[in-house]
């Protein structure tokens, strides 16, 4: 608590000072009254007060010996001096009068002589020794009466010299007390703010300290003391940064007013050091330096990712996980990476199993939102009522079976991150309207709630159907379509990128063999053209399942043509892949069986080269030629 010490200039003022203090609100302060004369070390040094109200040499001595004390001076005015002079006017009898004060500005000796007819000799004195020296000097010049404070009067009494005490008026005393109380309130506010800042600084694990323009530390937390001084108790305040951290690069930030960040080794620790300008209006007045331990940052990130992963709110895949040699796919990845660097909505089109979520997760992990949640929801897998409550959450009692206290929705869980709306084309119209509002207003309202909740979420949506047909049929809102389709990606099916089939197949074979603890089987080169002739209705997902079955059932250590033809020519519906292939080739390439023999003859190629040139496997080509 703030302590105010009032040094009453003379004892007669005690009662008046106490009475006036009683009219002021001093509940937040401690106020003590004392009567001190002179500048004795016993009374002056090491005072525990925050604010001292004192007069003359006593006040100046206390301020000098206690630099942290705020001094409120009880001023002596010209009228106080004139009042004192008039009291002894009949005693001077033409003799000189010595006036000894701490502020000679209140005494114009020429004007006072014209006013009173007294010959005044004026000297300044700020401590007892100067008072004594001034008395001796003025006495030697003929002064027989001395005017000043209580210290002067007591010294004159000891020397048998006549003195007159300048007394402070009651109004001057009241002004000083009012100023002291105002200063106490201001100091209390500053201390509260300082304590709050100190508490905040010391409750972070980061090292933080602030510099003024000259490089002196004006504030620092205990972590900074521990890092640079090796002791929590010592303080960096008042030290120059060059004395404890000479390699710091703070001056460029001060000059450019641009925040900077760099990795530096401080002591034995690798730190991420951030320099931020402290601005007042448009001027940089200092620098805030924050040092974060890189290892601690890694541990924190791992903890966050572990917690998000436990909730299923983390993206596991990156662009490097997309296996391809196809030029169209490579261009698609480059485009998707560009999309990741902005915050606009992305719409992904592709058949089932082409990797739409793989692209969505990769975009999230390459974006500035990568450290925040990734939430995926299949819009076609949930009924309308359940989908609404899952997306937007609900309040307690909003419907039968609602969890007590309500539940946070997926949009809220994705705050600062990304939400992936898969199969958005199957979303009910009523939910579409609410999604449109989220895109427009960046806020949601829980089911049964009456308050809006602001959110910051990037939306990536995907579909495997022709959504424009649904727009034309009124099953999908046109305004929502244009909102989600700002940036789009169209992922080609696997049958249009045959050069990637071998790469992906070998990847999955190695993966599942490792997981099963089996030796990775060899792959007969004749298998690849056969696989490239498949339609792969399920795309990458179907190829993945195919690879896993192949690894599990393989006993010979070699995946050969016979195994493929014997066991894996049927898809999950029991339809022979060759039948699907026939239809696909006829629909997409318009290669008729009746013209194959003629085309083969005209090409001048052997059967293997010709089959490859028209995108057929050798087996399929031979079969069709036999059927002509």
For each residue, the residues with C-beta under 8 A, 3 or more apart:
1: 28 29 30
2: 28 29 30 50 51 184 187 188 191
3: 29 30 31 32 48 49 50 51
4: 26 29 30 31 32 49 50 51 52 53 180 181 184
5: 32 34 47 49 51 52 53 54
6: 17 21 31 32 33 34 53 54 177 180
7: 34 35 36 52 53 54 55 58 59 62
8: 11 13 14 17 33 34 35
9: 13 55 56 74 149 150 167 168 173
10: 13 35 150 165 167
11: 8 14 35
12: 15 167
13: 8 9 10 16 17 168 170 173
14: 8 11 17 18 33 35
15: 12 18 19
16: 13 19 20 170 173
17: 6 8 13 14 20 21 33 173 177
18: 14 15 21 22 33
19: 15 16 22 23
20: 16 17 23 24 173 174 177
21: 6 17 18 24 26 31 177
22: 18 19
23: 19 20
24: 20 21 177 178 181
25: 28 181
26: 4 21 29 31 181 184
27:
28: 1 2 25 184 185 188
29: 1 2 3 4 26 181 184 188
30: 1 2 3 4
31: 3 4 6 21 26
32: 3 4 5 6 49
33: 6 8 14 17 18
34: 5 6 7 8 43
35: 7 8 10 11 14
36: 7 40 43 44 54 58
37: 58 150 151 154
38: 43 57 58 128 151 154
39: 44 57 58 61 127 128 151
40: 36 43 44
41: 44 45
42: 45
43: 34 36 38 40
44: 36 39 40 41 47 58 61 62 65 66
45: 41 42 65 66
46: 65 66
47: 5 44 52 62 66 69
48: 3
49: 3 4 5 32 52 69
50: 2 3 4 68 69 70 184 187
51: 2 3 4 5 69 70 71 72 180 183 184 187
52: 4 5 7 47 49 59 62 63 66 69 70 71 72
53: 4 5 6 7 59 72 74 176 177 180
54: 5 6 7 36 58 59 62 71 72 73 74
55: 7 9 58 59 73 74 75 76 149 168
56: 9 59 60 74 76 101 102 149 151
57: 38 39 60 61 102 125 126 127 128 130 131 149 151
58: 7 36 37 38 39 44 54 55 61 62 151
59: 7 52 53 54 55 56 62 63 71 73 74
60: 56 57 63 64 71 102 126 127
61: 39 44 57 58 64 65 126 127
62: 7 44 47 52 54 58 59 65 66 69 71
63: 52 59 60 66 67 69 71
64: 60 61 67
65: 44 45 46 61 62
66: 44 45 46 47 52 62 63 69
67: 63 64
68: 50
69: 47 49 50 51 52 62 63 66
70: 50 51 52 183 187
71: 51 52 54 59 60 62 63
72: 51 52 53 54 176 179 180 183
73: 54 55 59 176
74: 9 53 54 55 56 59 168 172 173 176
75: 55 103 168 172 175 176
76: 55 56 80 81 101 102 103 106 149 166 168 172
77: 80 81 106 169 172
78: 81 82 106 107
79: 82 83 169
80: 76 77 83 84 106 166 167 168 169 172
81: 76 77 78 84 85 99 101 106 107 112 147 166
82: 78 79 85 86 112 115 116
83: 79 80 86 87 166 167
84: 80 81 87 88 147 164 165 166 167
85: 81 82 88 89 97 112 116 118 147 164
86: 82 83 89 116
87: 83 84 164
88: 84 85 91 92 145 162 164
89: 85 86 92 116 118
90: 93
91: 88 145 162
92: 88 89 95 97 118 144 145
93: 90
94: 119
95: 92 119 142 143 144 145
96: 119 120 121 138 141 142 143 144
97: 85 92 118 119 120 121 143 144 145 146 147
98: 120 121 122 123 134 135 138 139 143 145 146 147
99: 81 107 109 120 121 122 123 146 147 148
100: 122 123 124 125 131 134 135 138 146 147 148 152
101: 56 76 81 104 106 107 122 124 125 148 149 166
102: 56 57 60 76 124 125 126
103: 75 76 106 124
104: 101 107 122 123 124
105:
106: 76 77 78 80 81 101 103
107: 78 81 99 101 104 112 120 122
108: 111 112
109: 99 112 113 120 121 122
110: 113 114
111: 108 114 115
112: 81 82 85 107 108 109 115 116 118 120
113: 109 110 116 117 118 119 120
114: 110 111
115: 82 111 112
116: 82 85 86 89 112 113
117: 113
118: 85 89 92 97 112 113
119: 94 95 96 97 113
120: 96 97 98 99 107 109 112 113
121: 96 97 98 99 109 138 141 143
122: 98 99 100 101 104 107 109
123: 98 99 100 104 134 137 138
124: 100 101 102 103 104 130 134
125: 57 100 101 102 130 131 133 134 148 152
126: 57 60 61 102 130
127: 39 57 60 61 130 131
128: 38 39 57 131 132 151 155
129: 132 133
130: 57 124 125 126 127 133 134
131: 57 100 125 127 128 134 135 148 151 152 155
132: 128 129 135 136 155
133: 125 129 130 136 137
134: 98 100 123 124 125 130 131 137 138
135: 98 100 131 132 138 139 146 152 155 156 159 161
136: 132 133 139 140
137: 123 133 134 140 141
138: 96 98 100 121 123 134 135 141 143 146
139: 98 135 136 142 143 144 161
140: 136 137
141: 96 121 137 138
142: 95 96 139
143: 95 96 97 98 121 138 139 146
144: 92 95 96 97 139 161 162
145: 88 91 92 95 97 98 161 162 163 164
146: 97 98 99 100 135 138 143 152 156 161 162 163 164
147: 81 84 85 97 98 99 100 152 163 164 166
148: 99 100 101 125 131 151 152 153 163 165 166
149: 9 55 56 57 76 101 152 153 165 166
150: 9 10 37 153 154 165
151: 37 38 39 56 57 58 128 131 148 154 155
152: 100 125 131 135 146 147 148 149 155 156 163
153: 148 149 150 156 157 163 164 165
154: 37 38 150 151 157 158
155: 128 131 132 135 151 152 158 159
156: 135 146 152 153 159 161 162 163
157: 153 154 160 161 163
158: 154 155
159: 135 155 156
160: 157
161: 135 139 144 145 146 156 157
162: 88 91 144 145 146 156
163: 145 146 147 148 152 153 156 157
164: 84 85 87 88 145 146 147 153
165: 10 84 148 149 150 153
166: 76 80 81 83 84 101 147 148 149
167: 9 10 12 80 83 84
168: 9 13 55 74 75 76 80 172 173
169: 77 79 80 172 173
170: 13 16 173 174
171: 174 175
172: 74 75 76 77 80 168 169 175 176
173: 9 13 16 17 20 74 168 169 170 176 177
174: 20 170 171 177 178
175: 75 171 172 178 179
176: 53 72 73 74 75 172 173 179 180
177: 6 17 20 21 24 53 173 174 180 181
178: 24 174 175 181 182
179: 72 175 176 182 183
180: 4 6 51 53 72 176 177 183 184
181: 4 24 25 26 29 177 178 184 185
182: 178 179 185 186
183: 51 70 72 179 180 186 187
184: 2 4 26 28 29 50 51 180 181 187 188
185: 28 181 182 188 189
186: 182 183 189 190
187: 2 50 51 70 183 184 190 191
188: 2 28 29 184 185 191 192
189: 185 186 192 193
190: 186 187 193 194
191: 2 187 188 194 195
192: 188 189 195 196
193: 189 190 196 197
194: 190 191 197 198
195: 191 192 198 199
196: 192 193 199 200
197: 193 194 200 201 219
198: 194 195 201 202 219 221
199: 195 196 202 203
200: 196 197 203 204
201: 197 198 204 208 219 220 221 222
202: 198 199 221 222 223
203: 199 200
204: 200 201 208 221 223
205: 223 293 296
206: 223 290 291 292
207: 221 223 224 227 271 289 290 291 292
208: 201 204 220 221 223 224 288 289 290 291
209: 217 219 220 221 224 236 288 289
210: 217 218 219 220 278 286 287 288 289
211: 214 215 216 217 218 241 250 286 287 289
212: 215 216 218 285 286
213: 254 284 285 286
214: 211 240
215: 211 212 240 241 242 250
216: 211 212 238 239 240 241
217: 209 210 211 220 236 237 238 239 240 241
218: 210 211 212 237 286
219: 197 198 201 209 210 237
220: 201 208 209 210 217 224 225 235 236 237
221: 198 201 202 204 207 208 209 224 225
222: 201 202 225 226 232
223: 202 204 205 206 207 208 226 227
224: 207 208 209 220 221 227 228 236 291
225: 220 221 222 228 229 231 232 233 234 235 236
226: 222 223 229 230 231 232
227: 207 223 224 266 267 269 291
228: 224 225 236 244 245 266
229: 225 226 234 236 244
230: 226
231: 225 226 234
232: 222 225 226
233: 225
234: 225 229 231
235: 220 225 238
236: 209 217 220 224 225 228 229 239 244
237: 217 218 219 220
238: 216 217 235
239: 216 217 236 243 244
240: 214 215 216 217 243
241: 211 215 216 217 244 245 246 248 250
242: 215 245 246
243: 239 240 246
244: 228 229 236 239 241
245: 228 241 242 248 266
246: 241 242 243
247: 264
248: 241 245 273 289
249: 252 253 260 262 275
250: 211 215 241 253 254 275 287 289
251: 254 255
252: 249 255 256 260
253: 249 250 256 257 258 259 260 275 276 277 284 287
254: 213 250 251 257 277 284 286 287
255: 251 252 284
256: 252 253
257: 253 254 277 279 284
258: 253 277
259: 253 274 275 276 277
260: 249 252 253 274 275
261: 272 273 274 275
262: 249 272 273
263: 270 271 272 273 294
264: 247 270 271 273
265: 268 269 270 271
266: 227 228 245 269 271 273 291
267: 227
268: 265
269: 227 265 266 293 294 295
270: 263 264 265 293 294 295
271: 207 263 264 265 266 291 292 293 294
272: 261 262 263 291 292 294 297
273: 248 261 262 263 264 266 289 290 291 292
274: 259 260 261 289 290 291 292
275: 249 250 253 259 260 261 287 288 289
276: 253 259 287 288 289 290
277: 253 254 257 258 259 284 286 287 288
278: 210 284 285 286 287 288
279: 257 282 283 284 285
280: 283 285
281:
282: 279
283: 279 280
284: 213 253 254 255 257 277 278 279 287
285: 212 213 278 279 280
286: 210 211 212 213 218 254 277 278
287: 210 211 250 253 254 275 276 277 278 284
288: 208 209 210 275 276 277 278
289: 207 208 209 210 211 248 250 273 274 275 276
290: 206 207 208 273 274 276
291: 206 207 208 224 227 266 271 272 273 274
292: 206 207 271 272 273 274 296 297
293: 205 269 270 271 296 297
294: 263 269 270 271 272 297 298
295: 269 270 298 299
296: 205 292 293 299 300
297: 272 292 293 294 300 301
298: 294 295 301 302
299: 295 296 302 303
300: 296 297 303 304
301: 297 298 304 305 371
302: 298 299 305 306
303: 299 300 306 307
304: 300 301 307 308 371
305: 301 302 308 309 314
306: 302 303 309 310
307: 303 304 310 311
308: 304 305 311 313 314 373
309: 305 306 312 313 314
310: 306 307
311: 307 308 373 413
312: 309
313: 308 309 373 374 375 413 414 417
314: 305 308 309 373 374
315: 360 361 362 364 365 370 374 418
316: 361
317: 321 322 358 361 362 365
318: 321 361 362 365 366
319: 322 333 336 337 362 366
320:
321: 317 318 358 362
322: 317 319 329 333 355 358 359 362
323: 500 503 504 507
324: 329 330 333 497 500 503
325: 329 330 499 500 503
326: 329 330 492 497 499 500
327: 330 331
328: 331 332 492 496 497
329: 322 324 325 326 332 333 492 497 500
330: 324 325 326 327 333 334
331: 327 328 334 335
332: 328 329 335 336 359 489 490 491 492
333: 319 322 324 329 330 336 337 362
334: 330 331 337 338
335: 331 332 338 339 489
336: 319 332 333 339 340 346 359 362 363 489
337: 319 333 334 340 341 363 366
338: 334 335 341 342
339: 335 336 342 344 346 363 487 489
340: 336 337 362 363 364 366 367
341: 337 338 366 367
342: 338 339 487
343: 367 368 458
344: 339 486 487
345: 439 458 459 460 461 483 484 485 486 487
346: 336 339 360 363 459 460 461 486 487 488 489
347: 460 461 462 463 484 485 486 487 488 489
348: 356 359 360 460 461 462 463 488 489 491
349: 462 463 464 467 488 489 490 491
350: 354 355 356 462 464 489 490 491 492 493
351: 354 464 491 493 539
352: 464 537 538 539 541
353: 494 538 539 540 541 542
354: 350 351 464 491 492 493 494 539 540
355: 322 350 358 359 491 539 540
356: 348 350 359 360 422 462 464 491
357: 360 361 376 420 422 462
358: 317 321 322 355 361 362
359: 322 332 336 348 355 356 362 363 489 491
360: 315 346 348 356 357 363 364 374 376 418 420 460 462
361: 315 316 317 318 357 358 364 365 374 420
362: 315 317 318 319 321 322 333 336 340 358 359 365 366
363: 336 337 339 340 346 359 360 366 367 418 460
364: 315 340 360 361 367 369 370 374 417 418 420 458 460
365: 315 317 318 361 362 370 374
366: 318 319 337 340 341 362 363 370
367: 340 341 343 363 364 370 418 458
368: 343
369: 364 372 416 417 418 458
370: 315 364 365 366 367
371: 301 304
372: 369 414 415 416 417 418
373: 308 311 313 314 413 414 415 416 417 418
374: 313 314 315 360 361 364 365 414 417 418 420
375: 313 410 413 414 417 418 419 420
376: 357 360 419 420 422
377: 382 387 390 391 410 419 420 421 422
378: 381 382 422 423
379: 382 387 421 422 423 424 426 427 431
380: 422 423 426 427
381: 378 423
382: 377 378 379 386 387 390
383: 386 387
384: 387 388 428 430 431
385: 388 389 399
386: 382 383 389 390
387: 377 379 382 383 384 390 391 427 428 431
388: 384 385 391 392 430 431 434 447
389: 385 386 392 393 394 398 399 407 409 447
390: 377 382 386 387 409 410
391: 377 387 388 409 410 411 431 434 435
392: 388 389 409 411 434 444 445 446 447
393: 389 406 407 408 409 411 412 444 446 447
394: 389 398 399 402 406 407 409 446 447 448 449
395: 398 402 406 446 447 448 449
396: 402 403 404 405 406
397: 402 448
398: 389 394 395 402 406 446 447 448 449
399: 385 389 394 402 447 448
400:
401:
402: 394 395 396 397 398 399 406 407 448
403: 396 406 407
404: 396
405: 396
406: 393 394 395 396 398 402 403 446 448 449
407: 389 393 394 402 403
408: 393 412 413
409: 389 390 391 392 393 394 412 413 444 446
410: 375 377 390 391 413 414 419
411: 391 392 393 414 415 419 438 444 455 457
412: 393 408 409 415 444 453 455
413: 311 313 373 375 408 409 410
414: 313 372 373 374 375 410 411 417 418 419 455 457
415: 372 373 411 412 455 456 457
416: 369 372 373 456 457
417: 313 364 369 372 373 374 375 414 457 458
418: 315 360 363 364 367 369 372 373 374 375 414 457 458 459 460
419: 375 376 377 410 411 414 457 458 459 460
420: 357 360 361 364 374 375 376 377 460 461 462
421: 377 379 424 427 435 459 460 461 462
422: 356 357 376 377 378 379 380 461 462
423: 378 379 380 381 426 427 462 463 464
424: 379 421 427 461 462 463 467 484
425: 463 464 465 467 470 476
426: 379 380 423 463 465
427: 379 380 387 421 423 424 431 432 435 476
428: 384 387 431 432
429: 432 433 475 476 477
430: 384 388 433 434
431: 379 384 387 388 391 427 428 434 435
432: 427 428 429 435 436 476 477 480
433: 429 430 436 437 477
434: 388 391 392 430 431 437 438 444
435: 391 421 427 431 432 438 439 459 480
436: 432 433 439 440 477 479 480 483
437: 433 434 440 441 443
438: 411 434 435 441 442 443 444 455 457 459
439: 345 435 436 442 459 480 483 484
440: 436 437 483
441: 437 438 452
442: 438 439 454 455 456 457
443: 437 438 452 453 454 455
444: 392 393 409 411 412 434 438 452 453 455
445: 392 449 450 451 452 453
446: 392 393 394 395 398 406 409 449 453
447: 388 389 392 393 394 395 398 399
448: 394 395 397 398 399 402 406
449: 394 395 398 406 445 446
450: 445
451: 445
452: 441 443 444 445
453: 412 443 444 445 446
454: 442 443
455: 411 412 414 415 438 442 443 444
456: 415 416 442
457: 411 414 415 416 417 418 419 438 442
458: 343 345 364 367 369 417 418 419
459: 345 346 418 419 421 435 438 439 484
460: 345 346 347 348 360 363 364 418 419 420 421
461: 345 346 347 348 420 421 422 424 484
462: 347 348 349 350 356 357 360 420 421 422 423 424
463: 347 348 349 423 424 425 426 467
464: 349 350 351 352 354 356 423 425
465: 425 426 469 470
466: 469 470
467: 349 424 425 463 470 471 476 481
468: 471 472 481
469: 465 466 472 473
470: 425 465 466 467 473 475 476
471: 467 468 474 475 476 477 478 481
472: 468 469
473: 469 470
474: 471
475: 429 470 471
476: 425 427 429 432 467 470 471 480 481
477: 429 432 433 436 471 480 481
478: 471 481 482
479: 436 482 483
480: 432 435 436 439 476 477 483 484
481: 467 468 471 476 477 478 484 485
482: 478 479 485 486
483: 345 436 439 440 479 480 486
484: 345 347 424 439 459 461 480 481
485: 345 347 481 482 488
486: 344 345 346 347 482 483
487: 339 342 344 345 346 347
488: 346 347 348 349 485
489: 332 335 336 339 346 347 348 349 350 359
490: 332 349 350
491: 332 348 349 350 351 354 355 356 359
492: 326 328 329 332 350 354 496 497
493: 350 351 354 496 497 536 539
494: 353 354 497 500 501 504 536 539 540 542 543
495: 498 534 535 536 584
496: 328 492 493
497: 324 326 328 329 492 493 494 500 501
498: 495 501 532 615
499: 325 326 502 503
500: 323 324 325 326 329 494 497 503 504
501: 494 497 498 504 505 528 531 532 536 543
502: 499 505 506 528 531 532
503: 323 324 325 499 500 506 507
504: 323 494 500 501 507 508 540 543 544
505: 501 502 508 509 523 528 531 543 546 547
506: 502 503 509 510 523
507: 323 503 504 510 511
508: 504 505 511 512 543 544 547 548
509: 505 506 512 513 520 521 523 547 550 551 559
510: 506 507 513 514 520
511: 507 508 514 515 547
512: 508 509 515 516 547 548 551 552
513: 509 510 516 518 519 520 521 551
514: 510 511 517 520
515: 511 512
516: 512 513 551 552
517: 514
518: 513 521 551
519: 513 557
520: 509 510 513 514
521: 509 513 518 550 551 554 556 557 558 559
522: 557 558 559
523: 505 506 509 527 528 558 559
524: 527 558 559 560 561
525: 528
526: 529 530 560 561
527: 523 524 530 531 559 560 561 564
528: 501 502 505 523 525 531 532
529: 526 532 533 611 612 617 618 619
530: 526 527 533 534 561 564 565 617 619
531: 501 502 505 527 528 534 564
532: 498 501 502 528 529 617
533: 529 530 581 616 617 619 620
534: 495 530 531 577 580 581
535: 495 577 580 581 583 584
536: 493 494 495 501 539 542 543
537: 352 542 571 580
538: 352 353 541 542 543 545 571 572
539: 351 352 353 354 355 493 494 536 542 543
540: 353 354 355 494 504 543 544
541: 352 353 538 544 545
542: 353 494 536 537 538 539 545 546 571 572
543: 494 501 504 505 508 536 538 539 540 546 547
544: 504 508 540 541 547 548
545: 538 541 542 548 549 572
546: 505 542 543 549 550 568
547: 505 508 509 511 512 543 544 550 551
548: 508 512 544 545 551 552
549: 545 546 552 553 567 568
550: 509 521 546 547 553 554 559 563 568
551: 509 512 513 516 518 521 547 548 554
552: 512 516 548 549
553: 549 550 563 567
554: 521 550 551 557 558 559 563
555:
556: 521 560 563
557: 519 521 522 554
558: 521 522 523 524 554
559: 509 521 522 523 524 527 550 554 563 564
560: 524 526 527 556 563 564
561: 524 526 527 530 564 565
562: 565 566
563: 550 553 554 556 559 560 566 567 568
564: 527 530 531 559 560 561 567 568 569
565: 530 561 562 568 569
566: 562 563 569
567: 549 553 563 564
568: 546 549 550 563 564 565 577
569: 564 565 566 576 577 578
570: 574 575 576 577
571: 537 538 542 574 575 577 580
572: 538 542 545
573:
574: 570 571
575: 570 571 579 580
576: 569 570 579 580
577: 534 535 568 569 570 571 580 581
578: 569 581 582 620 623
579: 575 576 582 583
580: 534 535 537 571 575 576 577 583 584
581: 533 534 535 577 578 584 585 620
582: 578 579 585 586
583: 535 579 580 586 587
584: 495 535 580 581 587 588
585: 581 582 588 589 591 615 616 620
586: 582 583 589 590 591 592
587: 583 584
588: 584 585
589: 585 586 614 615
590: 586
591: 585 586 595 596 614 616
592: 586 595 596
593: 596 624 627 628
594: 628
595: 591 592 598 599
596: 591 592 593 599 600 621 624 625 628
597: 600 601 625 628
598: 595 601 602
599: 595 596 602 603 610 614
600: 596 597 603 605 607 610 625
601: 597 598
602: 598 599
603: 599 600 610 613
604:
605: 600 609 610 613
606: 609 610
607: 600 610 611 618 621 622
608: 611 612 618
609: 605 606 612 613
610: 599 600 603 605 606 607 613 614 621
611: 529 607 608 614 616 617 618 620 621
612: 529 608 609 615 616
613: 603 605 609 610
614: 589 591 599 610 611 621
615: 498 585 589 612
616: 533 585 591 611 612 620 621 624
617: 529 530 532 533 611 620 621
618: 529 607 608 611 621 622
619: 529 530 533 622 623
620: 533 578 581 585 611 616 617 623 624
621: 596 607 610 611 614 616 617 618 624 625
622: 607 618 619 625 626
623: 578 619 620 626 627
624: 593 596 616 620 621 627 628
625: 596 597 600 621 622 628
626: 622 623
627: 593 623 624
628: 593 594 596 597 624 625
